[in-house]
């Protein structure tokens, strides 16, 4: 009986996921990301043998919504997961079951440890950049400024409207931000990380 119930839940989730439009920007971003690197990194955090209430990958998928500007806080995140089927199924939660409370995300980050948590989140954000560049108007430059460069290093465009206001932020002399380099889907991505909040504030992308 338990097995049949699990299969029914999986089919319902799949059916709800299929109803999301194929060209939905958020769906396209999540499908472009390789999530498989997460479990090997966090396996030592879960050694007690107990069943997990929520998949760690689903929790990271939910946290990415904050970094993409879909929600502003974990409290709002918990709210939209509870009432918005699209967010729920994209993150891999079953909409017939209880979704995480905002305190769940704080406990999850504490269990993973802040260093590893942010390491994974930065990599996820970097992987999302190539797909976001197809629709630069998807994300506000106040959330994440994105500059696209040619293979020769010439800036082609960014998601600012009018004159770009991020030049000072992206200078090498700015000690308030750190820099991390990634490679994903034949692109080189550089993230600029605010040292205080540990969140990406800007990204640069160019062909590998």
N, C-alpha and C positions, 0 to 999 in steps of 0.2 A: 504493500500500500504506500509506504513511504517513497519507494522508487517511482511509482506511477505519479505521485503528487509532484515530485521533483521534475519529471519529464513534462508534466502539464504546465508548470511554472515556466520552464525553459521555452516551451513553444509559445506561450502567451507573450513573454518578453520579446522573442524573435518577431512575432507578428506585429507588436507595437513598434519595434525598431524599423520594420519594413515600411511602415506608414509614413516615416519621416522622408521628406523629399530627397532624392539622390543628390541634388545640388545644394542641399542645406550646408552653409559654410561650416558650422560646428561639426556636423557629421563628417564632412570631407577632411577637416583637420584631424579629428580623432582617428579616422581610418588611415591617415598617412603616417601616424606615429607608430614606431616599434616599441611596444610596451614590454617585450619579453625580457629586457635587461633588468627589470625591477626585482623579480623574485629571487634571482641569485644573490643580489646585493643585500636583501633584507632577511634571508632565510635564517640567519643566526638570531634574529629578533623574535622568532616564533619557534621555540624549541620545547614548549611545555606539552605538546601533543594534543592540546584542546582544539576543538573545531572553531574556526573563525566565524564570527557573526557576519562580518563583511570582508570581502576580498580586498587585500591591500592594493591591488591594481585599481579596483573600483574607487577606493578612497583617494588614490592619487589622481584618477580621472576627475573626480569631483573637485579636488583642490585646484586642478588646472583651470576650472571655471573662474576661480578668483583671479588667477594670473592673466586670464584673457579678458577680464573686465566684464564678464557676464553677471557676476555678483560682486558685492563690495566687502562682504564679511562672511565668516563661517556661520553666523546666526542666519544671515539671509540665504546662504547656501543650503542650510538644513531646511529652510522654508520652501525654497523652489524645488528641492528634490522631493519633498512631500507632496506637492501639488502640481508639479509640471512633469507630465509623462515623458516629454522629449528629453529633458535633462536626466531624468531617472534612468531611462533605458540606455541612453548614450553612455552613461557612466557604468552601466552594468548592474544596477540595482533592480530588483523586481518590484514593480509598482503595486503588487498585491501584498507585499511584506512591509514591515516598518523600515523606514529609511533612517540614516544616521542622524542623531542629534548633534547640535553644534559642538557640544563637549566631546563627542566622539573624535572629531578631527584634532582637537587639542591633545587628547590622550594618545592618539595615533602618532602625532608628531613627536610627543615625548618618548614614546616607546621606540620609535625609529632612531631618535636622536637628531638634534637640529642640523648637525653637519651633513649627515647622510640624507636627511629629508631635503635640504636645500640643494644638495648635489643632484639628486634625482629630479627635483622640480626644474632646475636650470636646464637640465638635459631635455626634459619634456618640452619646455618652452622653445628651446633651440630647434627641436624637431618640428615644431608647429610652424616655424617661420616660413619655410618654402611654400606651404599651402596658403598661408595668410597673404603672401605677396601677390597671389592671384586676385585678391580682393582687398586692397590696402585700406579701403573705406570700412572694412569689417571691424577694425579695432581702432580705438581713438589713440592719437599720439600722446594724450595725457596719461594713458594706461601703458602704452609701449610704443615708442617711436621706432619706426622701421625704415631703414634706408637701403635701397637696392642699387647694387653696383654692377657694372659690366665686367667681363673677364680682364679688361685692361685697368680696372680700378676706378673708372669714371662713374660718379653717381648718376643714375638714370632718373630716379624718382624716390619720393618718400611719402609717408602718409600725412604730412603736414598740408594744411591749406594755406596757400600764400607762401611767404618767406619762412624758411626753416628756422626754428628757434632753438635747435638742439646743438648748434655748433660748439658752444662753450662747454656743454655737458660732455661732448665726445672728444674733447682735446686730451692729449696724452698727459697734460699737466694737471688735470682735474683729479685730485686725490680722494674725492668723495665717492668715486665709482671705481669698481674693479672690473677686470676684463677676463672673459672666458671664451675660448675658441672651440668650435665644434665642427664636425663634418657630418652631413646627412643628405642622402639622395643627390649626391654629386654637387652639393653646395657647401661652401665655407660660410659658417655663421659665427659672428662675434657678438656676444652679449655684454652689455654694460650693466653691471650690478651695483645698485645702491648699497654702500657698505653698512648703512644704518639699518635699513629695512630688510636687506638681503634679497630684495626683489629686482628683477630685470627692469630697467627703465628705458632701454633702447637696444636695438639690434641692427647689425649690418649683415647683408647677405650678398654673395657673389658666386658665380660658377666656380667649381673646383678646378 
